[in-house]
């Protein structure tokens, strides 16, 4: 629950070593760069004496790989992981053992095939369009370049669909012209037109009024049928070529693993080039300014010792925007991402992750107290982490919900919820037994629910409300305790006494009124007086101090409002329970018949799955809200910038550490292909 101390790192190195130094520090994942710092009172040049085109060239290489990977992935027979597993690999070995060149050949050929496929698809569309334009005129049995005789003109064209023959005859009446219908469909009426050349223009004007359009047929000494057959053969040839290209892509997809490694390698190169642009530089050297955790200081020095460099570490100064890196135990670390959704704490302030994680675990379980749902949630999340090997971010996400599922189980036992009231519904509606025959687990009086250790929240909502408000009160008091701790750490113990402890005395008095009236009155009066006499201490003048003291009592309304917000624990808990009961009624309503059992299995599975999904989402949102709004506003100082160190690309791979590389150098097993021989792909 602490924030790791940071120090400023300055490195001066020869220009030619800039690339290697950045790569070494990137592999450590322990240094984040600062941009454009001033040195010795003078402003350094913020650009390297290297062409900026190196960034664009690296970006172009990455884009070529990115274009190929989805194509190969869709055709790969490799088993797909839901969360994406990483391959452990040595980039150095990958470059030297031939796989680097092979991967680039796969990428280049894949992109060439994609370009060729796009060209062929355009040709395919053109051929299909031609075939469709030829189809209405297939009955023409003379060459298309035939236009008639010296006195008669022969024309082929189309009228709009639905044009009646009588309208055409009427338009041609009085003209030396005739027509015949070749084909009719919903799109048009296709005709052959014979007209005396002297009246051709007048005839075409008359038909234009009906929407006549000449057929877009080529003037060739071939029949339409012959053109159609030639185009159809061309269409089939293009399809066969596309199939060959598709088969080639399937073969290339066997090298998807190498291409993914290449992707991370080239993306890492792009990150290196972008990082180098942030360095200050002179004609012969570069100056790196960054942040480094004190815990990683020795590792950074160890990497820098391999170069001829000068380096220095110094503590942050006032006004520095120091990045923050949280350090928590194995349980609380899984809740850091929930904190990050709100805002990271400012550097040097209190990290509430540990306290928040404990209350998050508690409140989540209260809101969604059910043994069945908790078992499903924990089993799915922990199994996913165990068998699917998700990346770090997804792993933390799953582990958090897995732990919250354990909380649901614990409170589900206390409140007797097993997929809602399924044991009771099953016994009554399927087995025909009464609720009294269920085992009685309650430690409370006999009127408590049979399978609940404490009570059934649906049957006793007031008791559940009291527990909800009690947990809320504890949560709020803990927030105030954190604030008191922060004040004492800052050397302000009197502020902690006057601003925190006085309210605790008042709260204790109000609580004791229900237990011991006399003690409660004395504590309440003492709390009120202490607040009145201390809350205006920073005001000037007696009147303002007294007014400030009485205004301090107004905070009671804020505390009461915050406390009432925890009634949402009751609301969420009852909602999940009631929906579960409705599902159980529907699932068991047909009794023990064959249809009834079948209906029970279907309704139980679908209904409770939907209830689980909906209420996990609602519980997550409202539990987070109680942390962000009610808890954090008591002490939290936000504004921290998360520490984002330089790191190699790891979308598909996890690069071996230098020590691991040395241990594997003498092994014959390929880090990607395993003990199998590498697939051989012939390149044209």
N, C-alpha and C positions, 0 to 999 in steps of 0.2 A: 504493500500500500504506500510505496514511496515513489518519488520522482528521481530518476537517475541524474546525477550531477553532470553537467556539460562543461566543456572547455573549448575555447577557440583554438583552432589549428591553423598555422601558417606554414606553408612549405614553399621553398625556393629551389627550383630544379632547372637543369638544362632543358632547352626547348625540345631536343630530340628524345628526351625521356618522358615527355608529357603523356604520351599515349600509354606507355607501360605502367606509369605510376597510377594513372586513373583506373586502369584495368585491375591493378593489384588492390587498390582501395575499394574498388567496386565489389570485388570478390569477398572482401571482409564484411561488407554491408554495415560499416561502422562510421562513415563520414558523409555528412551532407554538405553540399557546397554553399558558400555565400558568394554573392555576385557583386563585382565592381567595388571592392573595398579600397580605401585610400591608404597609402603607405608613406610614412614619414612626412606627412603633411602635404604630399603631392599626389595628384590623381594619376593612377596608372592607366595605360592603354588597356581597354577591356576586351580587346580582340586578339586572338593568336595571330602570329605571322604565318598562318597556314591558310590555304584557300578555303573559303566558306563552302565552296562547291563540294567538299568532302561530306558535308551533312546531307546535301541534296542527293549526292551519289549513293550514300548509304540508304537514304529514304527510298530511292528508286529501286535498289536491290530488295529492300524489305517488301515493297509493294508488289514486285514480281513474285516473290515467294508467297505473299498473302493471297495473290490471285490463284496460285496453284493448289494451295493446301485444301480449300473447301472442295475442289474438284476431286482430288485424290481421296479425301476423307469419305465422300459419298460412295466411292467405289471400293473402298478398302474392306477386306474381310476380317480385319482385326477387331477383336471384341472392344466395344465402346464402354467406357466408364462413365457413370452418371455425373460424377463431379470432376472428372479429368485427372488421371494419375500422371505423375512426372517420371521421366526416365533419368536415371543417374548416369552421367556421362562426363568424360574428359574432353573438353574442347580441343586441347592440344593434340590428343590422340586422334580425334576426329579429323583434324586438319591434315595429319601426316599419314594416315593409313589408307587414303584413297576414297573414303566415304564423302569427304567434302566435295571433291570433283564429281563423284557420282550423283550426289544430291543436286548439284547445280545443273548437271545434264538432265536430270529428271524434271527440274523446274523449267528449264529452257524448252525442253520438248513438250512439256505439258502446255506451256503458254503458246507454243507454235500450233499445237493441236487445237487449242481453244480458238485461236484466230482462224485456223482453217475451217473449224466447225461453223463458226459464224458466217464465213464466206459461203460455205456449202448450204447453210440454212437459207441464206438469201437466194442462192440459185434454186434451191428447192421451192421456195415460195414463188419465184418467177416462173418456174416450170409448171407449178400447180395452177398459177393464174392463167398461163397460156392454155393449159388443158381445159380449164373451165370456159375460156373464151371460144375454144374450138368445138366444145360439145354440142351446142345448138345447131352447128352447120355440118355435122358429120355426114348427112345425107347428100351433100353436094358431091357429084361424081365427075367434076371437071377441074382442071388446074385453076388456081386462084388468080393467075395473071390473065385469064380469059375475060375480056370485057365486051364481047359481042362481035357484031359485024360492022360494016361501014355505016349502016343506017340504024342499027339497033344497039342500044347500050344495056349491058347486063350488070345489075347491082345487087348486093346482098346487105341486109341491115336488120334493125330491130325496132319494134314499136313498144311502147309501155305495156306492161302486163295488163290483161283484161281488155285490150282494145278489140272491139267487135269488128267482124269482117265487113258488116254493112257500112260502117263509118269509113273504112278504107276504100271500098268501092265507090262510095259517094264522093270522096275526095278526088278519085281518079276519073270520075265521070266526065266525058267530053275530051279526055286526053288520050293520046295514042300510047297507052301504058297498060300493063297487066301485072299481076303478082300471084305468088303461090306461097302458102304457109309451109315452112320447113319443120318448125318445132314451136311448142308453146309450153311455158312454165309460169310460175308465179312472178318471175322477174321480167318477162317480156314475151312478145310475139315476134318470132324470127321469120323473115320472108325473103323471097327472091323477087326482084323487080325487073321487068323487061319494059323498056321505054324507047320510043323513037328519039334519036339523038337531037332532033330539032326541038323536041319538047322536054328534054331532060331537065333543064333548069326550072321550068314551070312545074313539072311533076314533083321535083324535090321540094319546092316551096310549098306545094299543097300538102305533101306528107310531113313536112317539118311542123305544120300546124298540129299534127297528131302526135308529135314527139319522135319522129323517125330519126334514127342515127345509123350511119353506115357502119358496117361491121369492121372492127379493128383487126383485120386479117392481113398477113403479109402478102405482097404481090410476088408470089413465087410460082414456078411451073410445077406445082405439086398440088395434090388434092388435100382437102382438110383432113381426111382420114389418115393420109400418110404423115402429115405434119403432127397430128395427134399421137400416132404410134411412135414417131421419132421422139417427141417430147416425153411420152410415157417411158420410153426406154432410158432417156436421159434422167428422168425422175428416179427410176429404179437404180441406175448407176450411182447417183448421188446418195441414195439411201444406203447402198452397199458400202460406199466409201465412208459414210458416217458410222456405219456399224464397225468397220475396220478401225476407225479412229477411236471409237468407244472401247473396243477390245484392247487397243493399245493403252488407253488410259487405265483400264483394269489391271494390265500388267504393271504399269508404272506405279499404281497404288500400293504395290508390294513394298515399295521403298518409301512409304509415307513416314516411317519412323525417322529415317535419315533426313528427310525434308523438314520435319519438325525440329530436329536438332539444328539444322541449318538456319531455320527461322529464328530460333533463339540466339544463335551465334551472330547472325547479321543484325538482329535487333539490338543485341548487346553492343555491337560496333556502332550502331546509330546512337545509342545512349552515350557511348564514349565520346563520339564526335560532338554531340550536343553539350556534354559536360565540359569538354575542352573549350568550347566557345565562351564559357562562363569564367575562365581563368584570366587573370591579368597577365600581361606579357610585355616583354621588351624584345629587342632584336635577337637575343641569345638565350633568354631564360623565361620561365613562366613562374607565376606566383599563385599558389592555390590557397584560398581562404575557405575554411569550413568549420563545422561543429563536430565534436567527437565526444562520446560518452567516456567518462573517466574509467569506467570498467573495461573499455576496449583500448585504452591508451597503449598498453604494452604490445598488443597485436599490431596496432598501427605503426609503432616505432619499429617493430620487427620487420614489417614490410618495407618501410622507408630506408632501413639500414642497408638494403641491397642496392641502393642508388647513391650517387654522389649528390646529396641534397643537404640543405639546411632547413631545420624545422623548429617550431616553437609552439608550446602550449601555454595558454593564459586563461585566467578566470574571466567570465563574462563581465562586461562593464555596465554601468547604468545606461538605460535606454536601449540596450541590445535586445533584439527580438530572439530570445533563446528558444530553440525548439524543445519540446517536452517528450520524454520517453518514460513510460510508466513501467513499474516493476511490481508485480503481484505474484501471489502463490498460485499453484496449479489450478485451484478452484476458481479464484476470483479473476484470473487472467481471461477466462472465457466470457466474462461480462464486460470487458473493456470496450468491446465494439458498441455496446449499449450506451456507454458513456460517450463514445465518439459520435454517436448520432445526435447528441445534444451539443456538447462543446467540450474540448479538452480543458483541464484546469491550467491556469496561468503558471508559467515556470516559477518554482519556488514556493508554490502554495500547496494546500493539502490535497492529496489524491484520495477521493472518497470511494474508490472501486471496491475495497474490501468490505466496508460497511454497507455499501449499496448492494453488493452481491448477496450478502446474508439476508437483507430485507427483501430483495428481489425473489430469492428462493422461497422465503416465508410467504410473501403476499401472493406470488403466483400459485403456490399450492393451495392457499385459502380460496382464491378465486375459482380454481378449477379442481376442487377436491374430489377425485374419483380414482379408485384403484385401477379399474379397467383402462380408462383413458391414459392414466399415468404409465401403466405397463406398456401400452402400445407406443406412447411417445418416447419413453426411455429405450425400449427395445429397438425401435426404428433408428433413433439417433445414434445410439452406441454401436449398433450393428453397421451402420453406414460408415462410421469412423473406423471400425475394426476391419471391415472387408473392402470398402471402396477407396480407402486411402485418399480422402479429399485434401485439397490444398489448405494451407494454414488458416486462412480466413473462414472458409466453409467449415473447417474442423472445429474452430472455436464456436461458431454459430450452432453447430449440431450438439456439441458438448454442453452448451448452456441449456438448450432445451431438454437434453437428456437428464441433466441434474434437476431441472424444474419438474420433469416427469416423476422423479423420485419424491419430490415434495408433494406432488399430487397424490401419490400412492399413500404417503404417511397420513395426510389429512383425510384421504378417502377412507382409510381404516377408522379414523376417529369419528367420522360422520356417517359411516355405514353406506357409502356410495360405491357400487360395483356395476359400472355401466348404468348409472342411475339406480333405479330400484329393481334391476333385472332379477336378482334371486327371489324377491317377493312375487313379482309378476309371473315368473316361471312356475313357482310352486302353486300359486292360486289358479292360474289359467291353464297350465299344461298338466301339472301333476294332481290338481284338484285338492290341494292341502291348504290349511289355513296359516295365517301369518304367525299364530302362536306356536306353530311347530318348528319355526326357524330357531336356530341356536341363539340364546340371549347372551350378547357380549357386553352389554352396557354396564358401566360402573356407576351410572346414575340411577335414580329411582325407576320403578317398573314401567312408568309411562313412557320412558325413552324408547327409541326405535330398537328393534330386536338385534339387528346386525351392526349397529353403531356402538363404538366404544364410549363416545360422549353423547351425541344426540343427532337427530336428523334435522338439518337446517330447514328443510321445507316444512316439517311439522312444528318446528320451534324457531321461527325466524328471529324473534326478539333476542334469544340467546346468541344466535349467530351475529346479529347486529352489534351486541355488546362486545363480542370477541373482535369483530372488525374494527370497532372504534377503539378498543383496547390496544390492538396492534398499531392502529394509526397514532394513538397517543404516544406509544413507545417509539414509533418512527420519528415523530416530531421532536420528542425529548432528546432522542439521539442526535438529531440535526442540531439542536441547541447545544448539546454537549460537545459536538465537534467544533461549533463556533467558540465555545468557552475554551477548548483546548487550543485553538488557533490564537485567541487573544492572549492566553497565558504564554504561549510560545513566542509571541511578539513582545512580551514584557508588559502586558496590560492586565494583570490579575484583578485589579479593581474594576475594570470594565467588564470582565467576565462575571464578577460578583454582582455588580449593579444591574447589568443588562440581561443576565441569564439566570443566576441563582434566585434573584428576587421573584421572577416569574414562577420558578419551580416551587417556591414557598407558597405562592398564591394557588398554583395548581394543586399542591398537596392539601391546602386548606379546603378547597372546593371539594376534593375527593373525600376528605375526612368528615365533611358534613353528613355524608351518608353512613358513616361508620360510628364516629363519636362526635356528637354535635358540639360539645364544649371545645374539644381540641380543634375541630374544624373551624369554629368561629375565631379562636385565637390565631391560628395559622393564616386564615383569610385576612383578618385585620392586619396582622403583621406584614403579609405580602403586599396588601394595598398600600399601607403606609410607606413601606420600603420603596415601592415603585414611585409613589408620589414625590418622595423626598430625594430620589436619585435620578430620575429620567430627565429632569430639567437642569442637571448640573452644568451643562455646557452653555446654557443660556445666560444672557447678561441681565442683571436686575432681578430683584426678588420676585416681582410680579411674573416676569417671563419664566423664571425657574419653577414657580408654583404651577403656572399654566402648562409648562412642558411636562411637569410631573403628572398632572391630571390627563394630559393627552397620551401619556404612556399607557394609561389604562385602556385606551381605545384599541391597543394591540390585542386585547382579549377577543375582540370581534374577529380579527384576522385569524387568531389561533382557532377560534370556534369554527370559522368557515373552513379552515384547512382540515380540521378534524372531521367535519361532516363529509368532506370529499372521500373519506375512507368508507363511507357507506356503499360506495360502488363495489367494494369487496362482496357485500351482501347481494347486491344486484347481479353481479356476474355469477356468483355461486348459485343463486336460485335459478338464473336463466339456464345454465348448463344442466342443473338437476331436473327442472321441469321439462325441458326438451327431451332429456333422456327418458323420463317417465312416459311421455307421449309416444316415443319410439317403441318403448317396451309394451305399451298397451296395444299398439297396432301390430307388433310382432307376434304377440301371444293370443290375439283375439280369436283365432280359429282352433285353439286348443291343441290336443295331442294327436289329431288326425294327420294322415300323410301330407295333405295339402297344408295343414296348419304348421307342421314342422318345416316344410319347404318355404312357406311364406315367412316363418320366423327367421330362417337363415338369411333370406334375401333382405327383408325389412331391417333386421338387426344389423347386418353388415353395412348396408347403404345408409341407414338412418344414423347410426352411431359414428360412421366415418364422417358424414357431413357435420354432425354435432362436434366432433373432435376438431375438424379443420376450422369451423367458424369460431369456436370458443378458444382455441389456441391463439388465433389471430386477435380476438377481442381481449383476451387475458394479457397477451403481450403488450398491446397498445395501452391498456389502462394501468398495468403494473408499471410500465415505463413512465406514464404520465405522473403517477404518484411520486416517482423518484425525481422527475424533472421539475415539477411545479411545487409540490408540498415539501419535499426534503431538501433539494438543492438551494432553494431560496433562503434557507436559514443561514447558510455559510459560504456557498460556492462562489469562487472567483474564477470566472471563465476567461477565455481569451488566449489559451495556449495554442501554439502552432505545432502540430504533430511532427516528430522527428522522422524525416523521410530520407534515409541514406541512399547514396548511390548504390545501385545493385544491378547485377546482370539480369537480362530477360529470363524469366522462368515460366513462361506460359506452358511449355511442354517438358522442360528439362530441369534437373537440379544438377548444377555443375559440381564435380568432385572437388573437395578441398585439396590443397597441395599435399597434405599428409596422406590422404586416401589415394591420390594419384600414384605416389611412390609405392604404396603397398600393392597396387594392381599392375604395376609395370611388368612384373615377371609372370603374370597370369596370361593364359592363352585365350580365356573366354572373352568373347567380344562383348563390350558393355551394352550393346543394343540388341544384337542378334542372339546372344547367349551362346550355347554350345553348338547351335546349328550353323551350317555353312551359309555364308551370305548369298543371297539370291543374285543370279547373274542376269543382267539386262543388257541386251545388245542395243547400241545406239548407232543410228545411221549417220 
